[in-house]
Amino acid sequence: MFKISAKMSMYMSVAFALVCLGVALQGFYSLGDISDAQQLQDAKGFAWFWAFLGGIGVLFGLLSRWMHRTAREDE
């Protein structure tokens, strides 16, 4: 098996967060084109879900950064 370093995990988390937040922004920007109330609610839920996933990516990126900095200081 292989191990993922804290630095690599940080980069992967940033990439994941950027993709998720990009999908969320695209979803929020497209809300003005929807006229049906049910579809509008569904689209808002979809966009907020992707924003939540982006927040999780940011959180894990910050956690990986903290782990990387702590491991470097211990050496």
C-alpha positions, 0 to 999 in steps of 0.5 A: 500500500502507499501512504499519502503525505500531509502535504499531498493531502492538503493539495488534494483537499484544495483541488476537491474544494475548488471543484465543489465550490465551482459547482456550487457557484454555478448552481447559485448563478443558474437559479435565476433561470428557473421558474418552477418553485419546486425545481428552484428549491431542489436547485438551491438544495443541490447548490448548498450541498456542493457548498457544504462539500466544498467547506468539508474540503477546506476543513480537511485542507486546513487540517492537513496543513496543520498536521504538516506544520506540526510534524515539521516543527517536531523534527 
